[in-house]
Amino acid sequence: MLAITKKHFQELYGNLSCRSYIYDSANLSQVRQFALSDSVELMVMTIDSFNRAANVIRQSTDRLQGETPIHLIQATRPILILDEPQNMESELRIKALAALDPLLALRYSATHKNPYNLVYRLTPYDAYRQGLVKRIEIAGITKDEDANRAFLRLDEIKTQKNTVTAKIAVHQLLRTGAIKEKVVTVKPGDSLRDKADRPEYDGFEIDEINPGGGFVRFANNVELSVGDARGADKDAVFASQIRYTIEEHFRKQAKLKDRGIKVLSLFFIDRVDNYAQEDGIIRRLFNQAFDDLKQQHPEWRDRDSETVQAAYFAERRRRDGVDLIDSSSGVAEADIAAYDLIMKAKERLLSFDEPVSFIFSHSALREGWDNPNVFQICTLNQSRSEMKKRQEIGRGVRLSVDQHGGRVHDGQVNVLTVVANQSYERYVAGLQSEIEEDFGASGLPPKPANARLRGRAVLRKEYTLKPEFQELWERIKQRTRYLVNVETEALLDQVVPLIDALTVRPPQVSVTKGVVVVDDDDRLGVVQLTPKKTAGGGEPAPLPNLVDLMMHLMEYTTPPVRLTRRTLLEIYRRTSNKDAALANPHEFATQAVRVIKEKLADHLVEGIEYQRINEWYEMAQFQGEVGGWLDKMVPTVRSPYDHVVFESDPERRFVEDLERLDYVRMYLKLPDWFTVPTPIGEYNPDWAIVMEDRDDHGDSVGRPLLYLVRETKSTTLLSKLWSDERRKISCGQHHFNQTLGVDYRVVTNAAELP
């Protein structure tokens, strides 16, 4: 590293003479050279070498003719270059730095405790945008389509004063019927069934939270330690992660070899013994995957899996009080060689002559290790890991180098693939949260005020008093209720064939790959690069009561619909797809309920009838002003509000056209509270319009004004709209046309109004 720095200075300053060395208390002649030389001298020291009175550097010595080494350094008024200065904030260390009498100190860190005199700040966002680090892409490996198991993972136990709580990840049921992981905070006595709203968690009431032992015990006697998960097929996920990483490594190495770039892959593991033991699961899975995949890649076919991997574990660096790096200690030579290669000989590690390409570590972070040619990081560690996601990816974000040590600045080359044991959406969300924690929401100093100033649309009350508006409101203000009638046999005839055709796969491990991007608002997002792929399955799960599960999904998901237990049982009795229910009951139930609700919604809408009720919308409900962004507002002349707040470009164009049409007397964008009830949720129509009826020459024909309600869509063909949009429009037709006698239909632009 010092040699590289020397070369860098020589390139910057015209081949200026520059010497560098590491301070050695046994070689004090270095200190004399540092003090008397007229060239650039770089002396590397640890703070522990000069922060105590007993240090050699603070003692007078005959080796320097009675001089004290630290006095020689003080006389030069040195410039201090401090790496990770947040670790030098104690009173003793601050005093030690001041004792060197420096001219100034340059402090380099990504996580300063005290910024002092900030000279330059390069945030992760800036580095990413400027191409100073690798682009990041995430390959998420998750076990999905296995909602039959009660999944839970203990992330954290926290004590505060007299309370103890735990954070547990569960699979929560959404109103769409989908399952999503959610972290919930629990205390003794809480029920995970209530937290997740799923009967699969029956029996998982918190019986004990033990901070000392680091575990939670449930009423069903299940115990979970911090970082451990239950219901997840960890072996299958690990196998898919490792295999994907090796495949990605082979692919990138084949692509980059002609450019002289050696590819490295770094694995962060969950437990040392899972690799270090001869039969450790991670070592075994790696060897199996490597030996299998190398047959497809001739350049790797003759490589032995044991020769291409090496490991370093900080907690194993010392054994029985003996330093691992001491070659006279009797520690296994292989361990010493691995340490030297990974931690010291980084340049040799990047040579094609060195077979090691896959590195395994548990806590190399503590040594500040990184390498510019790490192109894959596989996170096999649990959530209890001391490493944050940002620190994990920091091991491989530096720009790569070729065989000559030259930095490669090609954006197509510098891509870091993180193979994570969670979805890439969740990984990026966690990464974003960590960066915001360290750098703030924007990662930058406060910006000037946003040009998108807030605006307001003010109600012109005189418009609401005009006769044409009064008449329009009188026609549309009436509220209604609906009645529906469903023929059970007709519903069964439509539902059963669709359930017979369902394809339900057994639980799978899935792989999805995406690239991390940074938008203009300094937010991380993900662009998906590959479709979801499956790799292997898992063990069969106990079968739940299928009809109870279907009833729960029917009642919970939006909109809630109730069918009798008898009807659901009859659907299952008639279907010929019972094997699918046995293969994956929760997935079968979810898909079946989706089919039932889809067809049920059609039946409800087709047979709907509206009736007037003794309620109506009051004009007093109009707000005096409505807020919005100025660039989302159009000034108006023909609307009761002096601006219309639009949500899309088609709406903006529609308003602009209405303002230009002379025969439009008045129009109103119907407020959010103006809704029509439907079996699939409240429907908010778009526009109410008053217009004159004119002939082809633009002359008034003397007929009464037209009072219209219009819905704006991209097409008037209802078959091309989303099913819920189509159904709500159908309900709107029944409500306005048939019940209230108001002309209602769908248009794509203002020219289609009449």
Number of C-alpha atoms within 10 A of each C-alpha: 8 14 10 9 13 19 13 12 15 13 11 10 9 8 12 14 13 15 16 16 14 12 17 16 14 9 10 17 14 18 21 15 14 22 19 13 11 10 12 14 18 20 16 14 12 9 13 10 16 19 18 14 10 10 13 18 23 17 15 15 14 9 13 14 8 10 15 18 23 19 18 19 20 16 13 16 14 18 14 18 14 16 12 13 18 17 12 17 13 10 8 11 17 12 13 19 17 11 15 20 18 16 11 11 13 14 18 15 15 14 12 15 12 10 13 8 8 9 8 7 14 11 16 18 19 16 13 18 15 9 14 16 23 25 22 21 23 27 28 22 28 25 25 15 20 26 23 18 18 20 20 22 22 25 21 20 22 14 12 7 5 5 9 16 19 24 18 23 20 25 24 23 20 15 15 13 20 15 18 12 14 15 18 16 16 19 17 17 14 15 20 28 18 14 18 22 16 19 15 18 20 14 15 21 21 21 19 18 24 17 16 7 9 15 19 24 18 20 15 12 14 13 16 20 18 21 18 17 20 16 15 19 19 18 13 20 26 25 23 23 30 24 21 18 26 20 17 16 21 17 13 19 18 14 13 14 14 9 13 17 25 25 26 22 24 26 23 22 21 20 16 20 14 15 21 17 12 11 12 14 17 26 20 16 20 23 18 15 19 22 16 12 16 19 12 12 13 9 12 16 14 11 14 14 18 14 12 15 19 21 22 23 18 15 11 13 16 14 11 7 7 13 16 22 17 11 12 10 12 11 17 10 14 11 18 18 16 19 20 15 19 22 17 13 13 17 15 14 22 26 19 15 9 13 16 23 21 24 19 24 20 23 20 21 18 11 9 11 15 20 22 22 25 28 30 27 25 25 23 22 20 18 20 15 15 13 17 14 20 16 14 19 23 16 20 29 24 21 24 25 21 18 16 11 14 11 13 15 15 12 13 8 18 25 22 25 28 30 28 25 24 18 21 28 17 13 18 21 15 15 18 18 17 16 19 14 11 13 17 13 16 15 19 15 10 9 7 6 7 7 8 11 10 12 17 18 22 16 18 14 12 8 16 17 11 12 10 19 22 13 13 22 17 14 15 20 15 19 19 18 13 19 13 13 12 16 11 12 10 10 17 18 12 14 21 21 14 14 25 16 11 14 12 20 15 21 23 20 25 23 26 21 23 22 21 19 18 14 10 6 8 17 15 17 17 18 14 17 13 12 11 14 12 17 17 14 19 17 10 14 17 11 14 15 10 18 17 15 18 23 18 19 27 23 14 19 18 15 15 15 17 13 15 9 13 9 15 19 14 13 19 18 12 15 15 13 19 15 11 19 19 18 17 22 27 24 23 26 25 20 19 24 23 18 18 23 22 14 16 22 20 19 18 21 24 16 13 19 18 20 12 14 10 7 10 14 16 12 12 7 10 14 12 13 15 16 12 18 13 17 13 17 19 17 16 17 14 21 23 23 25 18 24 23 24 19 10 9 10 15 19 16 15 16 26 15 14 23 21 12 13 11 17 20 19 22 25 19 20 15 15 10 12 18 16 20 18 23 21 20 14 13 20 17 21 18 17 21 22 21 20 21 17 15 10 7 6 11 11 13 11 10 9 10 17 17 22 21 26 21 18 18 17 12 13 14 11 15 9 11 14 9 14 14 15 17 22 22 21 17 25 25 20 20 28 21 15 14 16 19 13 18 16 22 18 20 18 17 19 19 11 9 16 12
